Amino acid sequence: MKSIVVAIACLLTVSIAARVQAQSCDGRTEQRVDQENYLALNDRVYVYVPDINSLGSSGGWQSFTVRVLSGIYRKPLLLARAYMKENDLQSLLSTRRDIRQTPITVLGFDPRKGGRPAINASATVKDGERAGTITVRVTRVVPVSKGVDHLFVVCSTGK
């Protein structure tokens, strides 16, 4: 009897986690991703943010490339969110043929030159082996002097 209760609790936890992740790709909810971290957008599509070279206390940053990772048959990475150096990601990707990479280039911004950041960076990827797609859009970059730079992404599902 005890094992049945444990099994039901595990299934409910997985079901709730799946619903929470599915709700996050509504096209409106921003999700924060720190530099040198990855985040699962669903069970097959993850986003990886490299080290962001910020321009000191000015509030700007140099151009960088965010990677959208989509697993064809399984999760591309083990955890839903974790720290990972870019070299470690490259080593992993060199051995995993079931992970597709799609780059999103985020243009640099220097506030000392005037203007506002024009972030219009997005990519649409296939949702694993499913029929639908997921569009990932970078909405803002937050450079932090003497801290961890991060950005925000929004994802939406398509058919």
Secondary structure, 3 states (H helix, E strand, C coil): CHHHHHHHHHHHHHHHHHHHHHHHCECCCCEEEECCEEEECCCCEEEEECCCCECHHHCCECCEEEEEEEECCCCCCCCCEEECCHHHHHHHHHHCCCEEEEEEEECCECHHHCCCCCCCEEEEEECCCCCCEEEEEEEEEECCCCCCCEEEEEEEEEC
